[in-house]
Amino acid sequence: MTTHTLPDGTVIHTEHDYPPIPIRSWDWSAHLDDYDGAPDAGWQPVGHGRTEDEAIADLLRQVEEYDDGYEADEAADFRREEHGR
């Protein structure tokens, strides 16, 4: 396992999994530092890719999509409160 620290302080761990299948798009995985894999732990993204960089990019894309959805939900809640709904 390799640890990467991004400029914003985000810590990502990567691992070369190399599963015994002919498809190479799952060779690398990446997860955030607080990942524990427990089913009851809530949202815990895992990125996958042919290379370490692809796995990290997949993980960061998932985080960005989640953050965008969270911000949209907060904005909708604010609009509902603002209009007394």
RACOR-V336640 format. One line per field, one symbol per residue. phi: phi as a letter, one per 30 degrees, with the letter a starting at -180 (. if undefined). psi: psi as a letter, one per 40 degrees, with the letter a starting at -180 (. if undefined). Layout:
# RACOR-V336640
phi->???
psi->???
This chain:
# RACOR-V336640
phi->.ccbcdedjdcbcbbddhddbddcdcdcbbbddddbiddcdidbdbcbadbeddddddddddddddddddddddddddddddcic
psi->hihhhideehhhhihhdgifieheeediihiideheehdeeahgihiiididddddddddddddddddddddddddddddddef.
